Amino acid sequence: MLARDVVLGMKLMHLDRKALQDRHGFDIVGLCRTTVDDLVAGGFVTVTDDRVSMTRKGVLWGDYTGRRLAAAIDAVGI
């Protein structure tokens, strides 16, 4: 369910970090730090205390961004 919510959030342009944590018990940035850092460095997302948001480049590569985050969640076994 967490991976599904992340992919859906990316399709909607952002993830509400608090809502995701309240629902699943994990902060997506803490859980997938390396992947999130890679996506930020690649210009696909921006991160604030409240959100992980797609950049213009991230929107163009939206499925890639969502799949990267979902794969990172799957890799941790959640």
Buried (B, 14 or more C-beta within 10 A) or exposed (E): EBBEBBBEBBEEEBBBBEEBBEEBEBEBBEBBEEBBEBBBEBEBBBBEEEBBBBBEBBBEBBEBBBBBBBEBBEEEEB
